[in-house]
Amino acid sequence: VLFRSHILDRLALPAGDVSPGDTWDDSFDVALTKGLDKDLTCPVTVKGKFERLVKIRGHECAEMKSTFEAPLSVSHATEAHGVKFTAEGKLIGEFTEYFALDLGQSLVELSTVGCTLTFTAAEKGAKVALTRRFKMNTKTFLEE
């Protein structure tokens, strides 16, 4: 969840004016770990679009959609007692924001995030892999 919030905190509009139908791309690195001897980061790619103007609870809102993708990988394998451990996967998500123009802030935010992660342990030609998938939906709204 913390990793997800690091991505959502970095979503931004491009510089300059945008109009309904405009699209943009962005990319940045997000920390997977902090405060360790060696911080691990992963690249995030984002595609954004100003969908349209809509009215929500009497406020004119800009509907903005962003999709993002981030590969999750421990590039260096960890080894313990001759067993080599790796982790690889992918985080994908979609974020929709309804930004109230008169309030200057988000009125409603919806997000869906999915992740597939495979943990592998290998020793002397034998290999065991465990794959986990999860999906999380969130909705936040401004109470007036």
ZADO-19565 format. One record per residue: x, z, y of N, C-alpha, C in turn. Coordinates in pm, whole numbers, plus 50000, padded with zeros to 5 digits. Atoms other than C-alpha are relative to their C-alpha. Example, Ala and Ser with C-alpha at 12.3 -4.5 7.8 and 13.67 -1.06 7.14 Angstrom:
// ZADO-19565
500895000049881512305078049550500905000050120;499184999449881513675071449894499235007350109;
// end
This chain:
// ZADO-19565
500835000049880500005000050000500875000050125;499124999649884502855008050240500604986350028;499445013449986504434974050175498974990750064;501095007949944501044957750251499875002650149;500154996749857500814976150583501174994650081;498855005949929504354964550676499764985350029;500315014249979503164928550633498914998750106;501115001349906499854933350817500405003750142;499534996149867501624950551106500784988950069;499185010749945503784919451154499224987250031;500795012049972500944893851168499774999050149;500115001749855500814879251518499574985750032;500345013249948499484850351722501264993150048;498855006949942501874823251831500035002050151;499894998949855503154823652189499124989350065;500845009749929500844806552439498545001149961;501445000050026497144799152434499694993749865;500495005850124495294792052111498514997350015;501415003949997491914775552058499484999449858;500555001450135489514774451763500514987349932;499435011150076491014752451493501514999749998;498534999749996494644759151590500565007549879;499324993550113497024768351306501465002750038;498604996849977500514783351292500605005649871;499254994650113503174793651041501015010050055;499014990049962505494823451051500725004549873;499294993950113508064839950828500865011450053;499204988449963509904873050835500375007649874;499614991550113511604898450609499365013750016;500604986750003509954931150509500805008749906;499234990650082511764961550373499175004749880;500614994550120510904970750014500395014649984;499504986250007512985002450037500605003550135;499374995349876514155023150329500765012849969;499264987650012516765050050353500875001149877;499114999750115518595040950034501364994550042;498675005349968522255031250018499934985350038;500145014249973521214994750012498514996850011;501415003449982517854984950162499724986449937;500425012550058516044957749968498904994050088;501025006849920514014932150164499504987949923;500505012550057511864902450072499434991550111;500545009049898510834871650267498484998949987;501465001649997507174868250370499714987250078;500465011949927505564835050465498535001750033;501354998049949502384834750671499464986850054;500715011149938499874807650760498795006050070;501104994549923497404816051036499114989250057;500945009549940494314799451181498985007450085;501084995449912491984806251474498784992349953;501155006850061488764798351289498944995950102;501125002649909486094801751557499715012250084;500534988749923484374823651813498655003749941;501284995150056481524845251677499575012550076;500524987649939479294873251808499805010349890;500184988750091479484906551630499615012150084;500534988249928477424936151753500064997950152;500065002949857477074919152092501334996650066;498675003249946480804912052135500424986149956;499435012950038482334877252146501365002849936;498794997150077485064877951882500694987249956;499195010750057487874854851782500205003249852;499804998250143487844850751404501344993649963;498655004450033491484848251294500245002749851;499694998350142492524842450932501484997549976;498595001650038496004846850790500105001549849;499654998350140497264841750437501505002549994;498574997150012500604855350324500415000449854;499434999750134502874853650023501415005850008;498674993850004505944874049932500455001249854;499474997950135508074871449618500565014149989;499484986550025508884905449472501014998949887;498975001550101512164906449286501135009950025;498784992149993514944930349212501094990549953;499055010750031517724904749231501185004949916;498934994750085520294927449074499375008749893;500574992350110519414941048734500615013949997;499524986450017519704978148676500285002049852;499644998150139521444988348359500205014849971;499854986050044521235021448173500145000149849;499744998850144522695028747828499934986449931;499975013350060523164991247765498704992150012;501285006949982519564982447852499934994950144;500075006349869519104958148140498534999350044;501374999749948515974963048356499884990750121;500285008649884514514937148597498525001150035;501405000449955511314933648799499824987750087;500305011949922509814901548934498504998250012;501415002549982506484891449076499714993750135;500405006249875504534879749376498825007850059;501084993949925502314895249642499354989150084;500725009849919499634873049797498835007150066;501124993749934496914881450044499374991550108;500725006349891494384871050301499505011050092;500394990249899493614889550623499124992850102;500905005549899490634882050850499755010750106;500194990749888490414898351191498984994250096;500975003649896487494897451434500405007850125;499434993949881489114904251770499004998850115;500984999749891486634914852043500714997050131;499325004449879487674896152356499775009650116;500304990949888485924920352597500645013749982;499384986850025487404951452430501524999049993;498565001750013490884936852381500565006449875;499534994250126491074950152026499154995049884;500655004350122490054943851671498705007849979;501284993750028486394950651590499825002149850;500114999550146486494943151216501244993449941;498885005750074489374936550974499685000449851;500225001050143489034924750615501304995249935;498805005050068491884920550369499825000649849;499925000450146492394911150007501474997849967;498605001050041495794916449849500065000349848;499825000350145496814907449496501484999949967;498604999250041500024913649308500114998049849;499635001150141501514903148977501465004449992;498644994850013504624921948867500345001249852;499544999350139506584918448542501285008249995;498824991550025509014945548432500574995649865;499365004550124511544934648168501155009549965;498884992250052513914955247952500634991649888;499325008150101516534936747747501245007149950;498814994250060519194948447504500404991849878;499435007150115521384928247267499034989649942;500875010850047519034898247245498545003749986;501404995750007515844918947224499475001850142;500564999549865513504917347521498545004449993;501384995349989510314935447615499564998250145;500515002149864508184925447915498605005850012;501314994249970505224942948070499554994250133;500535005949877503084924648327498785007750045;501124993049938500714942548562499474991950115;500655006949889498214927348803499085009850070;500984991949930496214943949075499444992250118;500655006149885493824934049351499365011350081;500544989549913492794954949650499284993350117;500775004749885490084947849908499815011650097;500234989749899489834966950235499164994550114;500785003549882487484966750532500135011650099;499974990049894488014985150859499184994850117;500795004149884485804985051166500085010750107;499944991149885485785000251511498635006250020;501274993149972483105026551563499915001750150;500194999049855481645025651911499185012350033;
// end
